[in-house]
Amino acid sequence: MRKQKTLGQELVEAVQDALETPGTGRIVRPVDVKSLRQKLHMTQREFSQRYHINLETLRNWEQLKRVPDSTVTAYLTCIVKNPRIIDNLLNK
């Protein structure tokens, strides 16, 4: 029987794999979520409901307590580029 790895062991292995794997050279740029929301003239509640983002998560991003991961950053970038299309896809 194989011994189950601890979370710490899995994290160390993941970091080692990431260091050994060549990247694409693309940098994921962070999105200023608060500025995006304000540009769209929305409250936190409106933005979270329209784009299906947990309100507490949104608040944590805006207060810089948390940072969106790369998948969420890609999603937020889509909202930056064309918020109406994303809204239509999600809410129509």
C-alpha positions in Angstrom: 0.0 0.0 0.0 1.3 3.5 -0.9 1.7 6.0 1.9 -0.6 9.0 1.3 1.3 12.3 0.9 0.8 15.3 3.2 -0.4 18.6 1.8 3.1 20.0 2.4 4.7 17.2 0.4 2.2 17.8 -2.4 2.9 21.5 -2.4 6.7 21.0 -2.5 6.4 18.6 -5.4 4.1 21.1 -7.3 6.6 23.9 -6.8 9.5 21.6 -8.0 7.5 20.6 -11.0 6.7 24.3 -11.8 10.4 25.2 -11.5 11.4 22.4 -13.8 8.7 23.0 -16.5 9.5 25.7 -19.1 6.9 28.4 -19.2 5.3 30.0 -22.2 6.9 33.4 -21.5 3.5 35.0 -21.0 2.9 37.0 -17.9 -0.5 37.1 -16.4 -1.2 40.7 -15.5 -3.2 41.3 -12.4 -6.6 43.1 -12.8 -7.4 46.0 -10.5 -10.8 44.7 -9.6 -12.0 47.8 -7.7 -11.2 50.1 -10.6 -12.9 47.7 -13.0 -16.0 47.6 -10.9 -16.0 51.4 -10.5 -15.5 51.9 -14.2 -18.7 49.9 -14.7 -20.5 52.1 -12.2 -21.5 49.1 -10.0 -21.6 48.4 -6.3 -19.7 45.4 -5.0 -23.0 43.6 -4.7 -24.1 44.4 -8.3 -20.7 43.3 -9.7 -20.7 40.1 -7.7 -24.2 39.2 -8.8 -23.8 40.1 -12.4 -20.5 38.2 -12.9 -21.2 35.4 -10.4 -18.4 36.2 -8.0 -18.8 35.6 -4.3 -19.3 39.0 -2.6 -16.8 38.2 0.2 -14.2 37.1 -2.3 -14.7 40.3 -4.3 -14.2 42.3 -1.1 -11.0 40.4 -0.3 -9.6 41.1 -3.7 -10.5 44.8 -3.5 -8.9 45.1 0.0 -5.8 43.2 -1.3 -6.3 40.5 1.3 -6.5 37.9 -1.5 -5.3 37.8 -5.1 -7.3 36.2 -7.9 -5.6 33.1 -9.3 -4.6 32.9 -13.0 -8.0 31.4 -14.1 -10.0 34.1 -12.4 -7.5 36.7 -13.7 -8.3 35.5 -17.3 -12.0 35.8 -16.5 -11.6 39.3 -15.1 -9.6 40.2 -18.2 -12.5 39.1 -20.4 -14.8 41.4 -18.3 -12.3 44.3 -18.8 -12.2 43.7 -22.6 -16.0 43.4 -23.1 -18.2 43.4 -20.0 -21.4 43.4 -22.1 -20.5 40.2 -23.9 -19.7 38.4 -20.6 -22.9 39.7 -19.0 -24.9 38.5 -22.0 -23.3 35.1 -21.9 -23.9 34.7 -18.2 -27.3 36.3 -17.7 -29.4 35.8 -20.8 
